[in-house]
Every structure is written in C-alpha cells, then in structure tokens.
Amino acid sequence: MTCEECRNNIASYASGDLPPASREEIGRHLETCEECRRELDEERALLRGAHNASIPFREAVRRGEVRGELVAAEREPKARRVRFTRRRRWQAIIGGSLAAVAAFVALVILRPHGSEIDSVSDWAVAHYPLIDQTHRMGGGSDAVREWFRTHHGVAVTPPQEVDYASLSGCKMTDMGEDPVPLLRFDGNDTYAVFILPPRFGAALRGEGVRGMHRDGYVIDVWSEGPCEYLRITRAKSGS
C-alpha cells in the first residue's frame, strides 16, 4: 500500500468504517510509516474534538428540548404546517450547532487556567488510541530510559508507581510542541501512562487525582519529585 492510498482512507480507518481486510492492510502500512501515523493522530484528534463539540446538541435531543420544538410544529393547522415545521426544524438545527460551537470554544479556548487537569485529561482521552501503535518492548525503568534516548534523543524519568513486569511497549507523541513519552502496560488491565511535559509541573502540582472518570476512561494523575504522570485505562462496564 502506498502513502497516498493510506491517507485517502485514513478518515474511514480512524472512524472504524473500513472492512477488516482493509484495516489490516492499512495497519501494516502504519507500522512502518511515521508520516501516515501522524496523519492518523491528527484525524483522531479531529474526531475527538467534533465528538466533544456535539455533546450539548445530543444532550438537548436526549432531554427532548429539540424534539419538543418539532412536535409543537406538528400541532399547527395543516395549512401552515409545512413552512412552520421547516422553520422550527432549521431553528433547532442552527441552535444546536451554535451550542456545539460555543461548547467547543469554551472547552478549547476559554478554559480557565485553574482547570489544567481537565485540559490534560481531555488530551489523554483523545490520544489513548495511540496505545495500539506502540513499539513492542519490555524491561524496567532503565530500559525505558535507554529506548527514548536511543530512538528519540530524549531524556525521560520513568514513573516508579507502575508494574514494569507488564510493560509491553513505548511510543513518542506530543502535546503541542512538547514531546510526551507513552508507555503501554498489559497486566490485569491494559493501560497507558503519559510522562507529562515539565511545563505542566507547576500547573498540576497539588492537583493530583485518582480514579477520575471521563468519557468512558479512568484517569489518575500524580507527581513523583518534579515529574507528573497520567495513567489512563478504559472504564469497566457498569463502573
């Protein structure tokens, strides 16, 4: 498969709309092509942003606020029903879209400085799928240091609050211009640990959280000395 063929299907791959054979073919290409993996990362971040932005509209539909507008139109006299229903339908759609955009702006641009923990958690949820792209490896914290030094020229401080016996992979991603090492662990539960950039140290100091549920995931953020770490795993059904 060529890079052009891969990128032409990357959106469908990210959204899970491709048949298994095509997914496997693209998956094999992604294992060897850093540029296409970057395209996939951007596509998944875009999908995540669109999902978050549409939450207010979907919540309005669930509560019946949008449906109520449409049902009210059906009660109008038949002579006015067509144009009235159309008008109300477009009002509902436009209103929901504006609410979604406003929510996205509030989430991404207007987030208070005191809620860095929320911003980092949203970023982690969007980047959790990278766990499937990690390079296989095992060993302890020394092996992790050596891997990132050799492959990316980056000095890292691996966390101690993990079981390195279940370490199964590593990958480098980024948060803006900052490199973010990713560690994958496969024990009783599969989870990812992100070694957060130093610039988040002061902002997150004292904001450590345990067992925070967010969009179907469980997140822990903690400090070890001057370093901050984030662990994310899928929430179990019913929890």
C-alpha positions as CSV (number, residue, x, y, z in Angstrom):
1,M,0.0,0.0,0.0
2,T,1.3,3.5,-0.9
3,C,1.1,6.5,1.4
4,E,-1.4,8.2,-0.9
5,E,-3.7,5.1,-0.7
6,C,-3.4,5.1,3.1
7,R,-4.2,8.7,3.5
8,N,-7.2,8.5,1.2
9,N,-8.7,6.0,3.6
10,I,-7.3,7.3,6.9
11,A,-10.6,9.1,7.9
12,S,-12.5,5.8,7.5
13,Y,-9.8,3.9,9.3
14,A,-9.9,6.3,12.3
15,S,-13.8,6.1,12.5
16,G,-13.8,2.3,12.2
17,D,-15.7,2.2,8.9
18,L,-13.4,0.0,6.9
19,P,-13.8,-3.7,6.5
20,P,-11.4,-5.9,8.4
21,A,-9.1,-6.7,5.4
22,S,-8.6,-3.1,4.6
23,R,-8.0,-2.2,8.2
24,E,-5.3,-4.9,8.4
25,E,-3.6,-3.6,5.3
26,I,-3.6,0.0,6.5
27,G,-2.5,-1.2,9.9
28,R,0.6,-2.9,8.4
29,H,1.4,0.3,6.5
30,L,1.1,2.4,9.6
31,E,3.6,0.2,11.5
32,T,6.3,1.3,9.1
33,C,5.3,4.9,8.1
34,E,5.7,7.6,10.7
35,E,4.2,10.2,8.4
36,C,1.0,8.3,7.9
37,R,0.8,7.6,11.7
38,R,1.0,11.4,12.2
39,E,-1.9,11.8,9.8
40,L,-3.9,9.2,11.8
41,D,-3.1,11.1,15.1
42,E,-4.4,14.3,13.6
43,E,-7.6,12.6,12.2
44,R,-8.4,11.0,15.6
45,A,-7.8,14.3,17.4
46,L,-10.2,16.0,14.9
47,L,-12.8,13.3,15.5
48,R,-12.5,13.7,19.2
49,G,-13.0,17.4,19.0
50,A,-16.1,17.0,16.9
51,H,-17.5,14.5,19.3
52,N,-16.9,16.8,22.3
53,A,-18.4,19.8,20.4
54,S,-21.6,17.9,19.6
55,I,-22.3,16.8,23.2
56,P,-24.6,19.8,24.1
57,F,-26.8,19.2,21.0
58,R,-27.0,15.5,21.6
59,E,-27.9,16.2,25.3
60,A,-30.6,18.6,24.1
61,V,-32.1,15.8,21.9
62,R,-32.0,13.3,24.8
63,R,-33.8,15.7,27.1
64,G,-36.4,16.4,24.5
65,E,-35.7,20.1,24.1
66,V,-35.1,19.8,20.3
67,R,-37.8,17.1,19.8
68,G,-40.3,19.3,21.7
69,E,-39.8,22.1,19.1
70,L,-40.5,19.7,16.3
71,V,-43.6,18.1,18.0
72,A,-45.1,21.5,18.6
73,A,-44.9,22.2,14.9
74,E,-47.0,19.1,14.2
75,R,-49.9,20.5,16.2
76,E,-50.2,23.6,14.0
77,P,-53.0,23.8,11.4
78,K,-52.3,21.8,8.3
79,A,-52.2,24.8,6.0
80,R,-49.2,26.3,8.0
81,R,-47.6,23.0,9.0
82,V,-45.1,22.6,6.2
83,R,-43.5,26.1,6.3
84,F,-43.8,26.2,10.1
85,T,-42.2,22.8,10.6
86,R,-39.3,23.7,8.3
87,R,-38.7,26.9,10.1
88,R,-38.7,25.2,13.5
89,R,-36.5,22.4,12.2
90,W,-33.9,24.8,10.9
91,Q,-34.1,26.8,14.2
92,A,-33.4,23.6,16.1
93,I,-30.6,22.6,13.9
94,I,-29.0,26.0,13.9
95,G,-29.5,26.4,17.6
96,G,-27.9,23.0,18.3
97,S,-25.0,23.8,16.0
98,L,-24.3,27.1,17.7
99,A,-24.5,25.5,21.1
100,A,-22.0,22.9,19.9
101,V,-19.6,25.5,18.6
102,A,-19.9,27.5,21.8
103,A,-19.1,24.5,23.8
104,F,-16.1,23.7,21.7
105,V,-14.8,27.2,22.0
106,A,-15.3,27.2,25.8
107,L,-13.5,23.8,26.0
108,V,-10.5,24.6,23.9
109,I,-10.0,28.4,24.0
110,L,-11.7,29.8,27.1
111,R,-10.9,27.1,29.6
112,P,-9.8,28.7,33.0
113,H,-6.2,28.4,33.9
114,G,-7.1,26.6,37.0
115,S,-8.5,23.6,35.2
116,E,-5.3,22.3,33.6
117,I,-6.2,18.9,35.0
118,D,-9.3,18.9,32.8
119,S,-7.4,20.0,29.7
120,V,-4.7,17.4,30.1
121,S,-7.3,14.7,30.8
122,D,-9.2,15.6,27.5
123,W,-5.9,15.4,25.7
124,A,-5.2,12.0,27.2
125,V,-8.6,10.6,26.2
126,A,-8.1,11.8,22.6
127,H,-4.6,10.2,22.4
128,Y,-5.3,6.9,24.2
129,P,-5.8,5.1,20.8
130,L,-2.0,5.6,20.2
131,I,-1.6,2.7,22.6
132,D,-2.2,0.4,19.6
133,Q,0.8,1.9,17.8
134,T,3.4,1.4,20.5
135,H,6.7,-0.3,19.6
136,R,7.0,-3.6,21.4
137,M,9.5,-3.8,24.3
138,G,9.8,-4.9,27.9
139,G,12.1,-4.4,30.8
140,G,12.3,-1.9,33.7
141,S,12.8,1.8,34.0
142,D,16.4,1.6,32.7
143,A,15.1,0.0,29.5
144,V,12.6,2.8,29.1
145,R,15.3,5.5,29.6
146,E,17.5,3.8,27.0
147,W,14.7,3.3,24.5
148,F,13.7,7.0,24.4
149,R,17.3,8.2,24.4
150,T,18.3,5.9,21.5
151,H,15.2,6.4,19.4
152,H,14.3,10.0,20.1
153,G,17.3,11.6,21.8
154,V,15.1,12.5,24.8
155,A,16.0,12.0,28.4
156,V,13.0,10.8,30.4
157,T,12.3,10.0,34.1
158,P,10.1,6.8,34.1
159,P,7.5,6.6,36.8
160,Q,8.0,4.3,39.8
161,E,4.3,3.7,40.6
162,V,3.9,1.1,37.8
163,D,4.5,-2.6,37.4
164,Y,7.3,-2.9,34.8
165,A,6.7,-6.6,34.6
166,S,3.7,-5.8,32.5
167,L,5.4,-3.2,30.3
168,S,4.7,-4.1,26.7
169,G,5.5,-1.0,24.5
170,C,6.7,2.6,24.1
171,K,5.9,5.4,21.8
172,M,6.6,9.1,21.5
173,T,3.8,11.5,20.9
174,D,3.5,15.3,21.5
175,M,1.4,17.9,23.2
176,G,1.7,21.0,21.0
177,E,5.5,21.4,20.7
178,D,6.3,19.3,23.8
179,P,7.3,15.6,23.4
180,V,5.2,13.2,25.5
181,P,6.5,9.7,26.1
182,L,3.8,7.0,26.2
183,L,4.2,3.7,28.0
184,R,1.9,0.7,27.5
185,F,1.2,-1.9,30.2
186,D,-0.7,-5.1,29.7
187,G,-1.5,-6.6,33.1
188,N,-4.9,-7.3,34.6
189,D,-6.0,-4.2,32.7
190,T,-4.3,-2.6,29.7
191,Y,-3.4,1.0,30.4
192,A,-1.3,3.8,29.1
193,V,1.0,6.1,31.1
194,F,2.0,9.5,29.7
195,I,5.1,11.3,31.1
196,L,3.8,14.8,31.0
197,P,5.9,17.8,29.8
198,P,7.8,19.7,32.5
199,R,5.9,22.9,31.8
200,F,2.8,21.3,33.4
201,G,4.7,20.7,36.7
202,A,3.7,24.0,38.4
203,A,0.2,24.0,36.9
204,L,-0.6,20.4,38.1
205,R,1.3,20.5,41.4
206,G,-1.2,19.7,44.1
207,E,-3.9,18.8,41.5
208,G,-3.3,15.1,41.6
209,V,-6.4,13.0,41.1
210,R,-7.2,9.3,41.5
211,G,-10.0,7.4,39.8
212,M,-11.4,10.3,37.8
213,H,-14.0,9.0,35.2
214,R,-14.0,10.9,31.9
215,D,-15.8,9.8,28.7
216,G,-15.5,6.1,29.4
217,Y,-12.0,6.1,30.8
218,V,-10.5,6.2,34.3
219,I,-7.6,8.7,34.9
220,D,-5.0,9.0,37.6
221,V,-2.6,12.0,37.7
222,W,0.2,12.0,40.2
223,S,3.6,13.5,41.0
224,E,7.0,11.9,41.7
225,G,9.5,14.5,42.6
226,P,9.5,17.2,39.9
227,C,7.7,15.0,37.3
228,E,4.0,14.5,36.6
229,Y,2.4,11.4,35.2
230,L,-1.0,10.4,33.8
231,R,-2.4,6.9,33.7
232,I,-5.5,6.2,31.6
233,T,-7.4,3.0,31.2
234,R,-10.9,2.1,29.8
235,A,-13.6,2.1,32.5
236,K,-15.1,-1.4,33.1
237,S,-18.7,-1.9,32.2
238,G,-21.1,-0.8,34.9
239,S,-18.4,1.3,36.8
